Amino acid sequence: PAPTDERIKLREVPPSLVAVHTYSGNTNEKEAGEKAAWLKETVHEDGYDLHPDPHDLPHKQGWQLARYNPPFTIPFLKTNEIHVELAENAETN
């Protein structure tokens, strides 16, 4: 359905291959940035290349934070993910 609130905008995001780190608890941009740096380093150590120009990611550093729960969820039950976009030539297993 179309949004009824004019502040909400829908946009199409192109498909991409991402590496994901999942963690629980409350989080903030600083902690997410630290986890993103760790994930990018781990992905590189595992032999994968990051996309040189990540599509549509909100952070100039090439990562995105996904939060899946409402704010009133008990912290240890909250699910968060960090996404970093991989190069298009990355092999999948």
Backbone atoms as SQL, in Angstrom:
CREATE TABLE atoms (id INTEGER PRIMARY KEY, chain TEXT, resi INTEGER, resn TEXT, atom TEXT, x REAL, y REAL, z REAL);
INSERT INTO atoms VALUES
  (1, 'A', 1, 'PRO', 'N', 0.829, -1.205, 0.000),
  (2, 'A', 1, 'PRO', 'CA', 0.000, 0.000, 0.000),
  (3, 'A', 1, 'PRO', 'C', 0.862, 1.254, 0.000),
  (4, 'A', 2, 'ALA', 'N', 0.317, 2.307, -0.527),
  (5, 'A', 2, 'ALA', 'CA', 1.016, 3.589, -0.546),
  (6, 'A', 2, 'ALA', 'C', 0.969, 4.207, 0.856),
  (7, 'A', 3, 'PRO', 'N', 2.050, 4.858, 1.270),
  (8, 'A', 3, 'PRO', 'CA', 2.055, 5.503, 2.585),
  (9, 'A', 3, 'PRO', 'C', 1.033, 6.636, 2.640),
  (10, 'A', 4, 'THR', 'N', 0.414, 6.807, 3.790),
  (11, 'A', 4, 'THR', 'CA', -0.538, 7.907, 3.969),
  (12, 'A', 4, 'THR', 'C', 0.122, 9.137, 4.565),
  (13, 'A', 5, 'ASP', 'N', 1.326, 8.993, 5.072),
  (14, 'A', 5, 'ASP', 'CA', 2.075, 10.102, 5.650),
  (15, 'A', 5, 'ASP', 'C', 3.027, 10.644, 4.583),
  (16, 'A', 6, 'GLU', 'N', 2.908, 11.906, 4.253),
  (17, 'A', 6, 'GLU', 'CA', 3.724, 12.497, 3.181),
  (18, 'A', 6, 'GLU', 'C', 5.213, 12.538, 3.508),
  (19, 'A', 7, 'ARG', 'N', 5.585, 12.371, 4.783),
  (20, 'A', 7, 'ARG', 'CA', 7.000, 12.353, 5.165),
  (21, 'A', 7, 'ARG', 'C', 7.672, 11.029, 4.805),
  (22, 'A', 8, 'ILE', 'N', 6.873, 10.006, 4.524),
  (23, 'A', 8, 'ILE', 'CA', 7.412, 8.693, 4.185),
  (24, 'A', 8, 'ILE', 'C', 7.536, 8.588, 2.680),
  (25, 'A', 9, 'LYS', 'N', 8.724, 8.253, 2.229),
  (26, 'A', 9, 'LYS', 'CA', 9.007, 8.122, 0.800),
  (27, 'A', 9, 'LYS', 'C', 9.478, 6.701, 0.513),
  (28, 'A', 10, 'LEU', 'N', 8.948, 6.093, -0.512),
  (29, 'A', 10, 'LEU', 'CA', 9.390, 4.777, -0.953),
  (30, 'A', 10, 'LEU', 'C', 10.363, 4.954, -2.106),
  (31, 'A', 11, 'ARG', 'N', 11.397, 4.129, -2.123),
  (32, 'A', 11, 'ARG', 'CA', 12.350, 4.180, -3.218),
  (33, 'A', 11, 'ARG', 'C', 12.831, 2.771, -3.495),
  (34, 'A', 12, 'GLU', 'N', 13.176, 2.527, -4.734),
  (35, 'A', 12, 'GLU', 'CA', 13.688, 1.221, -5.124),
  (36, 'A', 12, 'GLU', 'C', 15.191, 1.192, -4.892),
  (37, 'A', 13, 'VAL', 'N', 15.647, 0.121, -4.261),
  (38, 'A', 13, 'VAL', 'CA', 17.064, -0.053, -3.979),
  (39, 'A', 13, 'VAL', 'C', 17.553, -1.221, -4.834),
  (40, 'A', 14, 'PRO', 'N', 18.626, -1.034, -5.591),
  (41, 'A', 14, 'PRO', 'CA', 19.111, -2.121, -6.449),
  (42, 'A', 14, 'PRO', 'C', 19.615, -3.297, -5.610),
  (43, 'A', 15, 'PRO', 'N', 19.522, -4.504, -6.149),
  (44, 'A', 15, 'PRO', 'CA', 20.031, -5.667, -5.406),
  (45, 'A', 15, 'PRO', 'C', 21.541, -5.565, -5.220),
  (46, 'A', 16, 'SER', 'N', 22.015, -6.121, -4.125),
  (47, 'A', 16, 'SER', 'CA', 23.453, -6.115, -3.863),
  (48, 'A', 16, 'SER', 'C', 23.809, -7.314, -3.002),
  (49, 'A', 17, 'LEU', 'N', 25.071, -7.654, -2.980),
  (50, 'A', 17, 'LEU', 'CA', 25.595, -8.733, -2.154),
  (51, 'A', 17, 'LEU', 'C', 26.260, -8.085, -0.949),
  (52, 'A', 18, 'VAL', 'N', 25.819, -8.465, 0.251),
  (53, 'A', 18, 'VAL', 'CA', 26.363, -7.849, 1.455),
  (54, 'A', 18, 'VAL', 'C', 26.866, -8.903, 2.430),
  (55, 'A', 19, 'ALA', 'N', 27.848, -8.509, 3.212),
  (56, 'A', 19, 'ALA', 'CA', 28.276, -9.292, 4.364),
  (57, 'A', 19, 'ALA', 'C', 27.540, -8.711, 5.564),
  (58, 'A', 20, 'VAL', 'N', 27.137, -9.583, 6.486),
  (59, 'A', 20, 'VAL', 'CA', 26.301, -9.152, 7.604),
  (60, 'A', 20, 'VAL', 'C', 26.882, -9.639, 8.922),
  (61, 'A', 21, 'HIS', 'N', 26.869, -8.756, 9.906),
  (62, 'A', 21, 'HIS', 'CA', 27.203, -9.119, 11.289),
  (63, 'A', 21, 'HIS', 'C', 25.961, -8.843, 12.122),
  (64, 'A', 22, 'THR', 'N', 25.466, -9.877, 12.803),
  (65, 'A', 22, 'THR', 'CA', 24.261, -9.760, 13.626),
  (66, 'A', 22, 'THR', 'C', 24.667, -9.712, 15.093),
  (67, 'A', 23, 'TYR', 'N', 24.029, -8.829, 15.845),
  (68, 'A', 23, 'TYR', 'CA', 24.290, -8.751, 17.280),
  (69, 'A', 23, 'TYR', 'C', 23.030, -8.276, 17.991),
  (70, 'A', 24, 'SER', 'N', 23.005, -8.433, 19.295),
  (71, 'A', 24, 'SER', 'CA', 21.813, -8.079, 20.064),
  (72, 'A', 24, 'SER', 'C', 22.109, -6.941, 21.023),
  (73, 'A', 25, 'GLY', 'N', 21.053, -6.393, 21.584),
  (74, 'A', 25, 'GLY', 'CA', 21.162, -5.342, 22.587),
  (75, 'A', 25, 'GLY', 'C', 20.856, -3.969, 22.032),
  (76, 'A', 26, 'ASN', 'N', 20.915, -2.974, 22.920),
  (77, 'A', 26, 'ASN', 'CA', 20.785, -1.587, 22.473),
  (78, 'A', 26, 'ASN', 'C', 22.035, -1.229, 21.683),
  (79, 'A', 27, 'THR', 'N', 21.889, -0.331, 20.732),
  (80, 'A', 27, 'THR', 'CA', 23.045, 0.076, 19.940),
  (81, 'A', 27, 'THR', 'C', 22.934, 1.545, 19.586),
  (82, 'A', 28, 'ASN', 'N', 24.041, 2.111, 19.174),
  (83, 'A', 28, 'ASN', 'CA', 24.054, 3.509, 18.722),
  (84, 'A', 28, 'ASN', 'C', 25.015, 3.607, 17.534),
  (85, 'A', 29, 'GLU', 'N', 25.097, 4.779, 16.938),
  (86, 'A', 29, 'GLU', 'CA', 25.925, 4.961, 15.738),
  (87, 'A', 29, 'GLU', 'C', 27.401, 4.691, 16.017),
  (88, 'A', 30, 'LYS', 'N', 27.881, 5.084, 17.192),
  (89, 'A', 30, 'LYS', 'CA', 29.303, 4.865, 17.508),
  (90, 'A', 30, 'LYS', 'C', 29.606, 3.376, 17.586),
  (91, 'A', 31, 'GLU', 'N', 28.813, 2.640, 18.329),
  (92, 'A', 31, 'GLU', 'CA', 29.026, 1.191, 18.445),
  (93, 'A', 31, 'GLU', 'C', 28.870, 0.521, 17.082),
  (94, 'A', 32, 'ALA', 'N', 27.861, 0.927, 16.320),
  (95, 'A', 32, 'ALA', 'CA', 27.643, 0.356, 14.993),
  (96, 'A', 32, 'ALA', 'C', 28.849, 0.632, 14.095),
  (97, 'A', 33, 'GLY', 'N', 29.417, 1.820, 14.175),
  (98, 'A', 33, 'GLY', 'CA', 30.600, 2.152, 13.385),
  (99, 'A', 33, 'GLY', 'C', 31.785, 1.276, 13.732),
  (100, 'A', 34, 'GLU', 'N', 31.950, 0.992, 15.026),
  (101, 'A', 34, 'GLU', 'CA', 33.043, 0.114, 15.462),
  (102, 'A', 34, 'GLU', 'C', 32.829, -1.300, 14.939),
  (103, 'A', 35, 'LYS', 'N', 31.589, -1.780, 15.000),
  (104, 'A', 35, 'LYS', 'CA', 31.285, -3.118, 14.498),
  (105, 'A', 35, 'LYS', 'C', 31.443, -3.169, 12.974),
  (106, 'A', 36, 'ALA', 'N', 31.087, -2.095, 12.297),
  (107, 'A', 36, 'ALA', 'CA', 31.252, -2.031, 10.840),
  (108, 'A', 36, 'ALA', 'C', 32.729, -2.096, 10.468),
  (109, 'A', 37, 'ALA', 'N', 33.580, -1.385, 11.206),
  (110, 'A', 37, 'ALA', 'CA', 35.022, -1.419, 10.940),
  (111, 'A', 37, 'ALA', 'C', 35.554, -2.832, 11.129),
  (112, 'A', 38, 'TRP', 'N', 35.091, -3.505, 12.192),
  (113, 'A', 38, 'TRP', 'CA', 35.510, -4.881, 12.436),
  (114, 'A', 38, 'TRP', 'C', 35.048, -5.783, 11.292),
  (115, 'A', 39, 'LEU', 'N', 33.790, -5.643, 10.862),
  (116, 'A', 39, 'LEU', 'CA', 33.256, -6.483, 9.798),
  (117, 'A', 39, 'LEU', 'C', 34.016, -6.264, 8.494),
  (118, 'A', 40, 'LYS', 'N', 34.297, -5.016, 8.162),
  (119, 'A', 40, 'LYS', 'CA', 35.035, -4.727, 6.929),
  (120, 'A', 40, 'LYS', 'C', 36.425, -5.357, 6.968),
  (121, 'A', 41, 'GLU', 'N', 37.093, -5.282, 8.120),
  (122, 'A', 41, 'GLU', 'CA', 38.420, -5.890, 8.263),
  (123, 'A', 41, 'GLU', 'C', 38.335, -7.407, 8.141),
  (124, 'A', 42, 'THR', 'N', 37.324, -8.004, 8.768),
  (125, 'A', 42, 'THR', 'CA', 37.144, -9.456, 8.722),
  (126, 'A', 42, 'THR', 'C', 36.853, -9.928, 7.307),
  (127, 'A', 43, 'VAL', 'N', 35.992, -9.211, 6.602),
  (128, 'A', 43, 'VAL', 'CA', 35.662, -9.554, 5.220),
  (129, 'A', 43, 'VAL', 'C', 36.924, -9.508, 4.360),
  (130, 'A', 44, 'HIS', 'N', 37.730, -8.481, 4.556),
  (131, 'A', 44, 'HIS', 'CA', 38.984, -8.348, 3.795),
  (132, 'A', 44, 'HIS', 'C', 39.936, -9.497, 4.124),
  (133, 'A', 45, 'GLU', 'N', 40.073, -9.829, 5.415),
  (134, 'A', 45, 'GLU', 'CA', 40.946, -10.928, 5.829),
  (135, 'A', 45, 'GLU', 'C', 40.485, -12.263, 5.251),
  (136, 'A', 46, 'ASP', 'N', 39.179, -12.402, 5.042),
  (137, 'A', 46, 'ASP', 'CA', 38.624, -13.633, 4.473),
  (138, 'A', 46, 'ASP', 'C', 38.750, -13.678, 2.948),
  (139, 'A', 47, 'GLY', 'N', 39.347, -12.642, 2.366),
  (140, 'A', 47, 'GLY', 'CA', 39.626, -12.658, 0.945),
  (141, 'A', 47, 'GLY', 'C', 38.574, -12.034, 0.051),
  (142, 'A', 48, 'TYR', 'N', 37.637, -11.316, 0.627),
  (143, 'A', 48, 'TYR', 'CA', 36.607, -10.659, -0.173),
  (144, 'A', 48, 'TYR', 'C', 36.933, -9.184, -0.325),
  (145, 'A', 49, 'ASP', 'N', 36.495, -8.618, -1.425),
  (146, 'A', 49, 'ASP', 'CA', 36.681, -7.191, -1.662),
  (147, 'A', 49, 'ASP', 'C', 35.376, -6.462, -1.388),
  (148, 'A', 50, 'LEU', 'N', 35.494, -5.287, -0.804),
  (149, 'A', 50, 'LEU', 'CA', 34.323, -4.449, -0.601),
  (150, 'A', 50, 'LEU', 'C', 34.007, -3.708, -1.887),
  (151, 'A', 51, 'HIS', 'N', 32.758, -3.390, -2.058),
  (152, 'A', 51, 'HIS', 'CA', 32.349, -2.643, -3.251),
  (153, 'A', 51, 'HIS', 'C', 33.025, -1.278, -3.204),
  (154, 'A', 52, 'PRO', 'N', 33.652, -0.849, -4.305),
  (155, 'A', 52, 'PRO', 'CA', 34.371, 0.433, -4.286),
  (156, 'A', 52, 'PRO', 'C', 33.450, 1.646, -4.165),
  (157, 'A', 53, 'ASP', 'N', 32.193, 1.485, -4.535),
  (158, 'A', 53, 'ASP', 'CA', 31.231, 2.594, -4.479),
  (159, 'A', 53, 'ASP', 'C', 29.900, 2.036, -4.004),
  (160, 'A', 54, 'PRO', 'N', 29.750, 1.797, -2.675),
  (161, 'A', 54, 'PRO', 'CA', 28.544, 1.145, -2.169),
  (162, 'A', 54, 'PRO', 'C', 27.273, 1.879, -2.603),
  (163, 'A', 55, 'HIS', 'N', 26.317, 1.122, -3.093),
  (164, 'A', 55, 'HIS', 'CA', 25.048, 1.677, -3.547),
  (165, 'A', 55, 'HIS', 'C', 24.196, 2.127, -2.374),
  (166, 'A', 56, 'ASP', 'N', 23.780, 3.339, -2.401),
  (167, 'A', 56, 'ASP', 'CA', 22.669, 3.778, -1.570),
  (168, 'A', 56, 'ASP', 'C', 22.829, 3.525, -0.069),
  (169, 'A', 57, 'LEU', 'N', 24.046, 3.346, 0.423),
  (170, 'A', 57, 'LEU', 'CA', 24.210, 3.150, 1.858),
  (171, 'A', 57, 'LEU', 'C', 24.292, 4.514, 2.531),
  (172, 'A', 58, 'PRO', 'N', 23.647, 4.673, 3.668),
  (173, 'A', 58, 'PRO', 'CA', 23.563, 5.991, 4.283),
  (174, 'A', 58, 'PRO', 'C', 24.877, 6.536, 4.825),
  (175, 'A', 59, 'HIS', 'N', 25.831, 5.671, 5.091),
  (176, 'A', 59, 'HIS', 'CA', 27.097, 6.117, 5.654),
  (177, 'A', 59, 'HIS', 'C', 28.147, 6.192, 4.559),
  (178, 'A', 60, 'LYS', 'N', 28.871, 7.268, 4.520),
  (179, 'A', 60, 'LYS', 'CA', 29.929, 7.426, 3.526),
  (180, 'A', 60, 'LYS', 'C', 30.992, 6.341, 3.669),
  (181, 'A', 61, 'GLN', 'N', 31.078, 5.727, 4.850),
  (182, 'A', 61, 'GLN', 'CA', 32.072, 4.681, 5.077),
  (183, 'A', 61, 'GLN', 'C', 31.636, 3.349, 4.482),
  (184, 'A', 62, 'GLY', 'N', 30.440, 3.270, 3.899),
  (185, 'A', 62, 'GLY', 'CA', 30.009, 2.061, 3.213),
  (186, 'A', 62, 'GLY', 'C', 29.394, 0.989, 4.088),
  (187, 'A', 63, 'TRP', 'N', 28.647, 1.381, 5.104),
  (188, 'A', 63, 'TRP', 'CA', 27.952, 0.395, 5.916),
  (189, 'A', 63, 'TRP', 'C', 26.560, 0.900, 6.261),
  (190, 'A', 64, 'GLN', 'N', 25.715, -0.056, 6.671),
  (191, 'A', 64, 'GLN', 'CA', 24.346, 0.288, 7.040),
  (192, 'A', 64, 'GLN', 'C', 23.979, -0.466, 8.306),
  (193, 'A', 65, 'LEU', 'N', 23.276, 0.204, 9.207),
  (194, 'A', 65, 'LEU', 'CA', 22.773, -0.401, 10.435),
  (195, 'A', 65, 'LEU', 'C', 21.308, -0.745, 10.238),
  (196, 'A', 66, 'ALA', 'N', 20.946, -2.000, 10.492),
  (197, 'A', 66, 'ALA', 'CA', 19.547, -2.432, 10.432),
  (198, 'A', 66, 'ALA', 'C', 19.111, -2.803, 11.846),
  (199, 'A', 67, 'ARG', 'N', 18.020, -2.204, 12.285),
  (200, 'A', 67, 'ARG', 'CA', 17.440, -2.517, 13.603),
  (201, 'A', 67, 'ARG', 'C', 16.058, -3.090, 13.355),
  (202, 'A', 68, 'TYR', 'N', 15.737, -4.171, 14.034),
  (203, 'A', 68, 'TYR', 'CA', 14.517, -4.904, 13.720),
  (204, 'A', 68, 'TYR', 'C', 13.435, -4.850, 14.787),
  (205, 'A', 69, 'ASN', 'N', 13.661, -4.181, 15.879),
  (206, 'A', 69, 'ASN', 'CA', 12.697, -4.223, 16.972),
  (207, 'A', 69, 'ASN', 'C', 12.258, -2.831, 17.406),
  (208, 'A', 70, 'PRO', 'N', 11.050, -2.735, 17.979),
  (209, 'A', 70, 'PRO', 'CA', 10.617, -1.449, 18.519),
  (210, 'A', 70, 'PRO', 'C', 11.456, -1.073, 19.741),
  (211, 'A', 71, 'PRO', 'N', 11.513, 0.205, 20.069),
  (212, 'A', 71, 'PRO', 'CA', 12.383, 0.654, 21.166),
  (213, 'A', 71, 'PRO', 'C', 12.030, 0.074, 22.537),
  (214, 'A', 72, 'PHE', 'N', 10.792, -0.367, 22.727),
  (215, 'A', 72, 'PHE', 'CA', 10.401, -0.885, 24.036),
  (216, 'A', 72, 'PHE', 'C', 10.750, -2.363, 24.221),
  (217, 'A', 73, 'THR', 'N', 11.371, -2.995, 23.234),
  (218, 'A', 73, 'THR', 'CA', 11.804, -4.394, 23.348),
  (219, 'A', 73, 'THR', 'C', 12.914, -4.487, 24.391),
  (220, 'A', 74, 'ILE', 'N', 12.878, -5.546, 25.186),
  (221, 'A', 74, 'ILE', 'CA', 13.921, -5.781, 26.185),
  (222, 'A', 74, 'ILE', 'C', 15.260, -5.862, 25.444),
  (223, 'A', 75, 'PRO', 'N', 16.285, -5.118, 25.899),
  (224, 'A', 75, 'PRO', 'CA', 17.535, -5.004, 25.138),
  (225, 'A', 75, 'PRO', 'C', 18.142, -6.318, 24.666),
  (226, 'A', 76, 'PHE', 'N', 18.214, -7.344, 25.516),
  (227, 'A', 76, 'PHE', 'CA', 18.883, -8.569, 25.080),
  (228, 'A', 76, 'PHE', 'C', 18.081, -9.321, 24.013),
  (229, 'A', 77, 'LEU', 'N', 16.844, -8.916, 23.777),
  (230, 'A', 77, 'LEU', 'CA', 16.026, -9.531, 22.732),
  (231, 'A', 77, 'LEU', 'C', 16.073, -8.760, 21.408),
  (232, 'A', 78, 'LYS', 'N', 16.713, -7.602, 21.408),
  (233, 'A', 78, 'LYS', 'CA', 16.789, -6.794, 20.192),
  (234, 'A', 78, 'LYS', 'C', 17.794, -7.398, 19.211),
  (235, 'A', 79, 'THR', 'N', 17.455, -7.341, 17.921),
  (236, 'A', 79, 'THR', 'CA', 18.336, -7.834, 16.869),
  (237, 'A', 79, 'THR', 'C', 18.781, -6.666, 16.007),
  (238, 'A', 80, 'ASN', 'N', 20.088, -6.563, 15.825),
  (239, 'A', 80, 'ASN', 'CA', 20.692, -5.519, 14.993),
  (240, 'A', 80, 'ASN', 'C', 21.617, -6.199, 13.989),
  (241, 'A', 81, 'GLU', 'N', 21.796, -5.548, 12.844),
  (242, 'A', 81, 'GLU', 'CA', 22.732, -6.046, 11.845),
  (243, 'A', 81, 'GLU', 'C', 23.530, -4.900, 11.253),
  (244, 'A', 82, 'ILE', 'N', 24.775, -5.194, 10.942),
  (245, 'A', 82, 'ILE', 'CA', 25.614, -4.290, 10.168),
  (246, 'A', 82, 'ILE', 'C', 25.756, -4.912, 8.785),
  (247, 'A', 83, 'HIS', 'N', 25.526, -4.126, 7.741),
  (248, 'A', 83, 'HIS', 'CA', 25.659, -4.589, 6.359),
  (249, 'A', 83, 'HIS', 'C', 26.801, -3.825, 5.693),
  (250, 'A', 84, 'VAL', 'N', 27.705, -4.541, 5.033),
  (251, 'A', 84, 'VAL', 'CA', 28.713, -3.918, 4.178),
  (252, 'A', 84, 'VAL', 'C', 28.597, -4.556, 2.805),
  (253, 'A', 85, 'GLU', 'N', 28.614, -3.753, 1.773),
  (254, 'A', 85, 'GLU', 'CA', 28.419, -4.242, 0.418),
  (255, 'A', 85, 'GLU', 'C', 29.717, -4.815, -0.145),
  (256, 'A', 86, 'LEU', 'N', 29.618, -6.009, -0.719),
  (257, 'A', 86, 'LEU', 'CA', 30.774, -6.677, -1.319),
  (258, 'A', 86, 'LEU', 'C', 30.879, -6.313, -2.784),
  (259, 'A', 87, 'ALA', 'N', 32.081, -6.475, -3.319),
  (260, 'A', 87, 'ALA', 'CA', 32.307, -6.224, -4.734),
  (261, 'A', 87, 'ALA', 'C', 31.451, -7.165, -5.570),
  (262, 'A', 88, 'GLU', 'N', 31.087, -6.729, -6.741),
  (263, 'A', 88, 'GLU', 'CA', 30.211, -7.518, -7.595),
  (264, 'A', 88, 'GLU', 'C', 30.819, -8.850, -8.011),
  (265, 'A', 89, 'ASN', 'N', 32.137, -8.946, -8.001),
  (266, 'A', 89, 'ASN', 'CA', 32.785, -10.192, -8.420),
  (267, 'A', 89, 'ASN', 'C', 33.012, -11.146, -7.254),
  (268, 'A', 90, 'ALA', 'N', 32.473, -10.852, -6.073),
  (269, 'A', 90, 'ALA', 'CA', 32.649, -11.722, -4.917),
  (270, 'A', 90, 'ALA', 'C', 31.952, -13.055, -5.177),
  (271, 'A', 91, 'GLU', 'N', 32.617, -14.130, -4.823),
  (272, 'A', 91, 'GLU', 'CA', 32.036, -15.460, -4.999),
  (273, 'A', 91, 'GLU', 'C', 31.163, -15.796, -3.804),
  (274, 'A', 92, 'THR', 'N', 30.066, -16.492, -4.066),
  (275, 'A', 92, 'THR', 'CA', 29.177, -16.932, -2.994),
  (276, 'A', 92, 'THR', 'C', 29.321, -18.421, -2.799),
  (277, 'A', 93, 'ASN', 'N', 29.172, -18.842, -1.559),
  (278, 'A', 93, 'ASN', 'CA', 29.260, -20.277, -1.249),
  (279, 'A', 93, 'ASN', 'C', 27.882, -20.853, -1.052);
